[in-house]
Amino acid sequence: MTMLDKNPVHVWKETLSARPATRDTFKGMHLTVLHQATRQKLGEHLLYIQFETHDFILCELKGRPNELTAFPLPQKEEKILWLCLQFQGTLSFPTGKVSQPDTIFSFTVTEEENLLTVAVEKQWMLLLGITGASRPQLLAEQPLLRKQYDQQESNITIPVTISYNERKVLEQFSKKTFGPFTTVHHIGLALGELYTAYMQQLDKQGGHDKEEGLIQLYHRAISYVTEHYMRADLNRMTIAEALHCSTRSLSRAFEGRTTNLNSSIMLIRLHKARELLKQKPELSVEYIASMLHFPHAQHFANRYKKHFHRTPREERKALIKTM
């Protein structure tokens, strides 16, 4: 029986019961500064540190799992507000959301959605949880964070790239001296600074630089479509998810342009089809139409002629004559 055939929660508990790794293995992880933290070696190449105190729950995963690994988040009676710094790898949520490397975001999960999945790739993530009385206090101090949760359809806020400010906070955190009295203070201060830095990025993204942000989003979307034009599920929703933005923002980025998002996808595929007609004469028109996800060859031919003023077959014949 493989690990995936077992109940993921049981697998996790079995793994946690394994012999703890030596401290030296954990060098370079952010939570090693907390000497009372629980350190575990999950499998051969995946390390885990967990520390709990007062209203704070801190978790850190680093390494490369040998197979898909179920990761149940710690739970409390009160709801937990999480801040995730995803340095490397991806983390999948039961809702279908997938985190991306080098991003920071906040999220909450229900008891039913508590089981996350760690992909088989190089991983490093820091998860900082706030519960109890500290959670509503933080939300009261961060109105933009409250607004994010009120406006988002999911329980995950908009991710942004981890900036110098967040890295600086973590660097300063690793230099602190932690004792029975100062630990809670240092953790609370670091979490407050991390959330403030994250909120400043969100505010900048939606405030003064909104127009500039939409221009950048447009170019990012075009680059993404150019790179992933062969994906069958390439559409507004999948592109917005990949670019960490809402579908509304993505649509607004194309407002005032000569083509909207769907037309841009179509045009990029038509130009790729033209390249294939020129460079791959062994490929039939029908195969190219299917390969680029046109409904059928006639639809492809009609679109091609409308844009290039000749059908794909006429294009290929013209090329043969010039050879």
Protein Blocks (a to p, Z undefined) as FASTA:
>chain_A
ZZklpcfklmmmmmmmpccddfklmgoiaklmmmmbccddehjklccddddehjbccddd
edjdfbdcdddddddfbdcddddddfbgcdddfkopacdehiacdddddfklmpccdddd
dddddddddehjllmmmmmmmmmlmmmmmmpmblcdcdddddfklmmmmmmmmmpccdfk
lmmmmmmmmmmmmmmmmmmmmmmmmmmmmmmmmmmmmmmmmmmmmmmmmpmklcfklmmm
mnopafklmmmmmgoiabdfklmmmmmmmmmmmmmmmmmmmbcfklmmmmnopablklmm
mmmmmmnopafklmmmmmmmmZZ
